């Protein structure tokens, strides 16, 4: 609660105990390549890495020594995992494709595996296509080309970005993304800063990590209009799925969970998505409940 009360979000903190060598150069390169492809002829494209990191808020000049140091956002987005845990001891990212509801999985990507950077940006890049690949794609053309993107694909990418942007990285439990056969689950430490009711009303944005959302938005991932959850709910309703469920766990282990069912809704089950599609957990318990050319299309969210 105290961390969330400040006028500046915690990811703006300048980490004077680290220098820019704590950041992974390959992650920075990948971000800059995607930024160039997304924002053609942007004036920051020709800056040095240090200048670019300062511009986007990933680094800042310290008044103490006059040198550039990573910010909290820069460390989370581009840092190496072993450097990130120096500032965020509870930091952990985990994606699992589940075989069943117990312990088995067919695939897993986690930040401590040691075979990749373990940072937030690379986590998004590694799992974004996997998490949407089994969604249904209706036949739709744009000119002579088939379009493989749907509002549901966009909704899942929005949910993933929201989970990463609104996590309390000092909190316990880490970020857990589960891909079940019948549902997608996004869990992050921390509760909803503006409250669930205001979030569902839309129009108000109050991210826990304002610099991280700025960096994602530079690649056209997510937005700051406060309508992300409404778009997710609308996309799920349009596809005829069961209502999304949003739960909060209050107490010593605060967590927010978004569940996107992949089962078709029965008649009448979507009468009121915003009311029936969410559950309250004020007691602290987390509830879960043909001659046409097909060419792969690259969308801004599908990063290199």
C-alpha positions as CSV (number, residue, x, y, z in Angstrom):
1,X,0.0,0.0,0.0
2,X,2.8,2.4,0.9
3,X,4.6,1.7,-2.4
4,X,1.4,2.5,-4.4
5,X,0.7,5.8,-2.6
6,X,3.6,7.8,-4.1
7,X,3.1,10.3,-6.9
8,X,5.7,8.5,-9.0
9,X,5.4,4.8,-9.7
10,X,8.1,2.6,-8.2
11,X,9.6,1.7,-11.6
12,X,11.0,5.3,-11.9
13,X,13.5,4.6,-9.1
14,X,17.1,5.2,-10.1
15,X,19.2,2.2,-9.1
16,X,22.5,4.0,-8.3
17,X,24.0,0.7,-7.1
18,X,24.1,-0.6,-10.7
19,X,25.4,0.6,-14.0
20,X,24.1,-0.1,-17.5
21,X,26.1,-3.3,-17.7
22,X,23.3,-4.9,-15.7
23,X,21.1,-4.7,-18.8
24,X,21.2,-7.3,-21.5
25,X,22.5,-5.9,-24.8
26,X,20.5,-8.4,-26.9
27,X,17.3,-7.4,-25.2
28,X,18.0,-3.7,-25.9
29,X,18.8,-4.5,-29.5
30,X,15.6,-6.4,-30.0
31,X,13.6,-3.6,-28.5
32,X,15.2,-1.0,-30.7
33,X,14.7,-3.1,-33.8
34,X,11.0,-3.5,-33.1
35,X,10.8,0.2,-32.2
36,X,12.3,1.1,-35.6
37,X,9.9,-1.2,-37.4
38,X,6.9,0.2,-35.5
39,X,7.9,3.8,-35.4
40,X,9.4,4.5,-38.8
41,X,11.8,7.5,-39.0
42,X,11.5,8.1,-35.3
43,X,14.0,10.8,-34.1
44,X,15.3,8.5,-31.4
45,X,16.4,5.8,-33.8
46,X,19.8,7.2,-34.3
47,X,20.7,7.8,-30.7
48,X,23.3,5.7,-28.8
49,X,22.0,3.0,-26.6
50,X,22.6,5.1,-23.5
51,X,20.8,8.1,-24.9
52,X,17.9,5.9,-26.1
53,X,17.6,4.3,-22.7
54,X,17.4,7.7,-21.0
55,X,14.8,8.9,-23.4
56,X,12.5,5.9,-22.8
57,X,12.9,6.0,-19.0
58,X,15.0,2.8,-18.8
59,X,18.0,4.8,-17.5
60,X,18.5,8.1,-15.8
61,X,21.4,10.4,-14.8
62,X,22.0,10.3,-11.1
63,X,22.5,13.7,-9.3
64,X,25.0,11.9,-7.0
65,X,27.7,10.9,-9.5
66,X,26.4,12.4,-12.8
67,X,26.4,8.9,-14.5
68,X,23.6,6.9,-16.1
69,X,22.1,4.1,-14.1
70,X,19.2,1.8,-14.8
71,X,15.8,2.7,-13.5
72,X,13.6,0.0,-12.0
73,X,11.7,-0.2,-15.3
74,X,14.9,-0.5,-17.3
75,X,16.2,-3.3,-15.0
76,X,12.9,-5.2,-15.2
77,X,12.5,-4.8,-19.0
78,X,16.1,-5.4,-20.1
79,X,18.1,-6.7,-17.1
80,X,19.6,-10.1,-16.6
81,X,17.6,-12.2,-14.1
82,X,20.5,-12.5,-11.7
83,X,20.8,-8.7,-11.6
84,X,17.0,-8.1,-11.4
85,X,16.7,-10.2,-8.2
86,X,19.2,-7.9,-6.5
87,X,16.6,-5.2,-6.5
88,X,13.5,-7.4,-6.6
89,X,14.2,-10.5,-4.5
90,X,10.8,-12.1,-5.2
91,X,11.0,-11.6,-8.9
92,X,9.9,-14.6,-10.9
93,X,8.2,-15.2,-14.3
94,X,6.6,-18.5,-15.1
95,X,4.6,-19.7,-18.2
96,X,3.2,-23.2,-18.4
97,X,1.2,-25.1,-21.0
98,X,-0.8,-27.5,-18.8
99,X,-1.7,-31.1,-19.5
100,X,-4.1,-31.2,-16.5
101,X,-5.1,-29.2,-13.5
102,X,-2.5,-30.8,-11.1
103,X,1.2,-30.4,-11.8
104,X,2.0,-31.6,-15.3
105,X,2.9,-29.4,-18.2
106,X,4.0,-29.9,-21.8
107,X,6.1,-26.8,-22.0
108,X,7.5,-24.3,-19.6
109,X,9.3,-21.0,-19.8
110,X,10.6,-19.5,-16.5
111,X,12.9,-16.7,-15.6
112,X,15.4,-18.7,-13.6
113,X,16.1,-21.3,-16.2
114,X,19.5,-19.7,-17.2
115,X,19.2,-20.2,-20.9
116,X,17.7,-16.7,-21.6
117,X,17.8,-13.3,-20.1
118,X,14.8,-13.7,-17.8
119,X,13.6,-10.2,-18.1
120,X,10.0,-8.9,-18.7
121,X,10.5,-7.9,-22.3
122,X,12.0,-11.2,-23.4
123,X,9.3,-13.1,-21.5
124,X,6.6,-11.3,-23.5
125,X,8.4,-12.0,-26.7
126,X,8.9,-15.7,-25.9
127,X,5.3,-16.5,-24.9
128,X,3.0,-14.2,-26.8
129,X,2.7,-16.4,-29.9
130,X,2.4,-19.6,-27.9
131,X,-0.4,-18.3,-25.7
132,X,-2.6,-17.4,-28.7
133,X,-1.7,-20.1,-31.2
134,X,-4.7,-22.4,-30.4
135,X,-7.3,-19.7,-30.6
136,X,-9.9,-20.2,-33.4
137,X,-9.3,-18.1,-36.5
138,X,-12.4,-17.6,-38.7
139,X,-12.0,-17.3,-42.4
140,X,-11.6,-13.6,-43.3
141,X,-10.0,-11.8,-46.2
142,X,-8.3,-8.4,-46.7
143,X,-8.0,-8.2,-50.4
144,X,-6.4,-11.4,-51.5
145,X,-4.9,-12.3,-48.2
146,X,-6.3,-14.2,-45.3
147,X,-6.2,-12.4,-41.9
148,X,-5.0,-14.6,-39.1
149,X,-5.6,-12.0,-36.3
150,X,-8.9,-11.7,-34.4
151,X,-10.2,-9.5,-31.5
152,X,-9.6,-12.5,-29.2
153,X,-5.9,-12.6,-30.2
154,X,-5.7,-8.9,-29.4
155,X,-7.5,-9.5,-26.1
156,X,-5.0,-12.1,-25.0
157,X,-2.1,-9.9,-25.9
158,X,-3.7,-7.1,-24.0
159,X,-4.2,-9.4,-21.0
160,X,-0.6,-10.4,-21.0
161,X,0.7,-6.9,-21.2
162,X,-1.7,-5.8,-18.4
163,X,-0.4,-8.6,-16.2
164,X,3.2,-7.5,-16.7
165,X,2.5,-3.8,-16.4
166,X,0.4,-4.0,-13.3
167,X,2.5,-6.5,-11.3
168,X,4.0,-5.5,-7.9
169,X,7.5,-6.8,-8.6
170,X,8.4,-6.4,-4.9
171,X,5.4,-8.6,-4.0
172,X,5.6,-12.4,-3.5
173,X,4.4,-15.2,-5.7
174,X,5.8,-13.9,-9.0
175,X,3.9,-13.7,-12.4
176,X,2.3,-17.0,-13.4
177,X,0.7,-17.5,-16.9
178,X,-1.1,-20.8,-17.4
179,X,-2.4,-22.1,-20.7
180,X,-4.9,-24.8,-20.0
181,X,-6.9,-26.6,-22.7
182,X,-10.1,-24.9,-21.5
183,X,-8.8,-21.5,-20.1
184,X,-6.0,-19.0,-20.0
185,X,-5.0,-17.7,-16.5
186,X,-2.9,-14.6,-15.8
187,X,-1.7,-14.1,-12.2
188,X,0.4,-11.3,-10.9
189,X,1.4,-10.1,-7.4
190,X,-0.5,-7.0,-6.2
191,X,-4.1,-5.9,-6.3
192,X,-5.9,-3.6,-8.8
193,X,-4.8,0.0,-7.9
194,X,-8.0,1.7,-8.9
195,X,-10.3,-1.1,-7.7
196,X,-12.2,-3.6,-9.7
197,X,-15.3,-1.6,-10.1
198,X,-13.5,1.5,-11.6
199,X,-11.4,-0.8,-13.8
200,X,-14.6,-2.3,-15.3
201,X,-16.2,1.1,-15.8
202,X,-13.2,2.1,-18.0
203,X,-11.8,5.5,-18.8
204,X,-9.2,5.6,-16.0
205,X,-5.7,4.4,-16.2
206,X,-3.4,4.0,-13.2
207,X,-0.7,1.5,-13.9
208,X,1.5,0.3,-11.2
209,X,4.6,0.6,-13.5
210,X,4.1,3.7,-15.6
211,X,7.5,3.6,-17.4
212,X,7.0,-0.1,-18.3
213,X,3.7,0.7,-19.9
214,X,5.3,3.6,-21.8
215,X,7.9,1.3,-23.2
216,X,5.3,-1.3,-24.3
217,X,3.2,1.4,-25.8
218,X,6.2,2.5,-27.9
219,X,5.8,-0.9,-29.7
220,X,2.0,-0.5,-29.9
221,X,1.4,-3.0,-27.1
222,X,-1.3,-2.0,-24.7
223,X,-2.5,1.6,-24.1
224,X,-3.3,4.1,-21.4
225,X,-6.9,4.8,-22.0
226,X,-8.2,2.6,-19.3
227,X,-10.3,0.6,-21.7
228,X,-8.2,-2.6,-21.9
229,X,-10.4,-4.7,-19.6
230,X,-13.5,-3.7,-21.4
231,X,-12.0,-4.6,-24.8
232,X,-11.0,-8.0,-23.4
233,X,-14.6,-8.6,-22.1
234,X,-16.1,-7.5,-25.3
235,X,-13.9,-9.7,-27.4
236,X,-14.7,-12.7,-25.3
237,X,-18.4,-12.0,-25.4
238,X,-18.3,-11.6,-29.2
239,X,-16.6,-15.0,-29.5
240,X,-19.3,-16.6,-27.4
241,X,-17.0,-17.8,-24.6
242,X,-17.9,-18.0,-21.0
243,X,-17.4,-14.7,-19.1
244,X,-13.9,-13.7,-18.0
245,X,-13.3,-13.9,-14.2
246,X,-11.3,-11.3,-12.3
247,X,-10.4,-12.1,-8.7
248,X,-8.3,-10.4,-6.1
249,X,-6.6,-12.0,-3.1
250,X,-6.3,-9.6,-0.2
251,X,-3.9,-10.1,2.7
252,X,-0.3,-11.2,3.2
253,X,-0.1,-12.6,-0.3
254,X,-1.9,-10.1,-2.5
255,X,-2.6,-11.3,-6.1
256,X,-4.8,-10.5,-9.0
257,X,-6.0,-13.3,-11.3
258,X,-7.7,-13.0,-14.7
259,X,-9.2,-16.1,-16.2
260,X,-10.2,-16.3,-19.8
261,X,-12.4,-19.4,-20.4
262,X,-12.0,-21.1,-23.8
263,X,-15.4,-22.9,-23.4
264,X,-18.5,-21.8,-25.2
265,X,-21.1,-20.1,-23.0
266,X,-24.5,-21.7,-22.4
267,X,-27.6,-19.7,-23.2
268,X,-28.1,-16.8,-20.9
269,X,-24.8,-17.1,-19.2
270,X,-23.5,-13.8,-20.7
271,X,-26.4,-11.6,-19.7
272,X,-24.2,-9.3,-17.6
273,X,-20.5,-9.8,-18.3
274,X,-19.3,-7.1,-16.0
275,X,-21.4,-8.4,-13.0
276,X,-21.5,-12.1,-13.6
277,X,-18.1,-12.4,-15.2
278,X,-16.2,-11.2,-12.2
279,X,-16.0,-12.5,-8.7
280,X,-15.2,-10.7,-5.5
281,X,-12.7,-12.1,-2.9
282,X,-13.0,-9.6,-0.1
283,X,-12.4,-12.4,2.4
284,X,-8.9,-13.0,1.0
285,X,-9.6,-16.3,-0.8
286,X,-8.7,-16.4,-4.5
287,X,-11.5,-17.8,-6.6
288,X,-11.0,-19.3,-10.1
289,X,-13.3,-19.8,-11.4
290,X,-9.4,-22.6,-51.5
291,X,-7.4,-20.7,-54.1
292,X,-6.7,-18.0,-51.7
293,X,-3.2,-17.2,-50.7
294,X,-2.5,-17.5,-47.0
295,X,0.4,-15.4,-46.0
296,X,1.7,-15.0,-42.4
297,X,1.0,-11.5,-41.2
298,X,3.2,-9.7,-38.7
299,X,1.4,-7.5,-36.2
300,X,3.1,-4.9,-33.9
301,X,2.7,-7.2,-30.9
302,X,4.4,-10.2,-32.5
303,X,8.0,-9.1,-31.8
304,X,11.2,-10.3,-33.4
